Amino acid sequence: RWLYGKQICLFYAFCGVLFGICSLSTLTLLSTVCCLKICFPAYACAWTYAAIFACSPLAHWGEYGEEPYGTACCIDWRSTNENTVAMSYTVVLFVFCFILPCGVIVTSYSLILITVKESRKAVEQH
């Protein structure tokens, strides 16, 4: 039987679930990265992600049109003022194709820099 009381039981169970899920999540992420690198060497994931947003205006979520000077075509930014569907596409595009990637990139490289600095300090101390 359990000898250490209710609070220790809760802590023990919490740690078991936390570390179990963390371990499984880590293995899942590692296997996903390995799978992408081995099975999809052309980085199909990035192409799929980009294709979803690039095809959306073709499916009438957002619009393509001329740029303001009429010399090229791109996303019709002016349609967002008139059309709520186009506005929703622009907002989602901004969040998932600019804010989210930039946030992940900044966070990843910041953590890498911090880790490298700490490792360098540890090596210098030895």
C-alpha positions in Angstrom: 0.0 0.0 0.0 1.0 3.6 -0.4 2.9 4.7 2.7 3.6 8.4 2.2 0.2 10.2 2.4 -2.1 12.0 0.0 0.1 15.0 -0.9 3.1 12.9 -1.8 0.7 10.6 -3.8 -0.5 13.6 -5.7 3.0 14.9 -6.4 4.2 11.4 -7.4 1.2 11.0 -9.8 1.7 14.5 -11.2 5.4 13.8 -11.9 4.6 10.4 -13.5 2.1 12.0 -15.9 4.3 15.1 -16.5 7.5 13.2 -17.3 5.6 10.4 -19.2 3.9 12.9 -21.5 7.0 15.0 -21.9 9.0 11.9 -22.8 6.4 10.8 -25.3 6.1 14.3 -26.8 9.9 14.5 -27.2 10.0 11.2 -29.0 7.1 12.3 -31.1 8.8 15.5 -32.2 12.1 13.7 -32.8 10.4 11.1 -34.9 8.5 13.7 -36.9 11.7 15.6 -37.7 13.5 12.4 -38.7 10.5 11.3 -40.8 10.4 14.7 -42.6 14.2 14.7 -43.2 14.2 11.1 -44.5 10.9 10.6 -46.2 10.3 14.1 -47.5 13.8 15.5 -48.3 12.3 18.3 -50.4 10.6 19.6 -47.2 7.1 18.8 -48.4 5.7 20.1 -45.1 6.8 23.7 -45.9 5.5 23.4 -49.5 2.1 22.1 -48.2 1.8 24.8 -45.7 2.6 27.5 -48.3 0.3 25.9 -50.9 -2.7 26.0 -48.5 -2.3 29.8 -48.2 -1.4 30.3 -51.9 -4.4 28.3 -53.1 -6.9 30.0 -50.8 -7.6 33.0 -53.0 -8.1 30.6 -55.9 -10.9 29.0 -53.8 -12.4 32.5 -53.1 -11.0 32.9 -49.6 -9.1 36.2 -50.2 -8.4 37.6 -53.7 -5.6 38.1 -56.1 -5.4 41.3 -58.1 -3.2 44.1 -59.4 -0.9 45.9 -57.1 -1.6 49.6 -56.6 0.6 50.8 -59.5 -0.7 48.0 -61.8 2.7 46.7 -62.7 2.4 43.3 -61.0 -0.2 41.1 -59.4 -0.3 39.9 -55.8 -2.8 39.6 -53.0 -5.5 42.2 -53.5 -5.0 44.2 -50.3 -7.7 46.7 -51.2 -10.4 44.1 -51.2 -10.0 43.7 -47.5 -11.7 47.1 -47.0 -14.8 45.9 -48.8 -15.0 42.1 -48.3 -15.0 40.5 -44.8 -14.0 37.1 -46.3 -10.9 38.8 -47.9 -10.3 40.5 -44.5 -10.4 37.2 -42.7 -7.9 35.7 -45.2 -5.5 38.7 -44.7 -5.7 38.4 -40.9 -5.1 34.6 -40.9 -2.3 35.1 -43.4 -0.7 37.8 -41.2 -0.9 35.6 -38.1 0.1 32.2 -39.5 2.5 33.3 -42.3 4.2 36.2 -40.5 3.7 36.5 -36.7 3.8 32.8 -35.9 6.9 32.0 -38.1 8.7 35.1 -36.9 7.9 34.2 -33.3 9.1 30.7 -33.6 12.3 31.8 -35.4 13.1 34.5 -32.8 12.4 32.1 -29.9 14.4 29.2 -31.4 17.5 31.3 -32.2 17.3 33.1 -28.8 17.2 29.8 -27.0 20.1 28.5 -29.1 22.2 31.6 -28.3 21.4 31.4 -24.6 22.4 27.7 -24.6 25.6 28.3 -26.5 26.6 31.2 -24.2 25.9 29.0 -21.1 27.9 26.1 -22.6 30.8 28.4 -23.4 30.8 29.7 -19.9 30.8 26.1 -18.5 33.7 25.2 -20.8 35.7 28.2 -19.8 35.2 27.4 -16.1 36.8 23.9 -16.6 
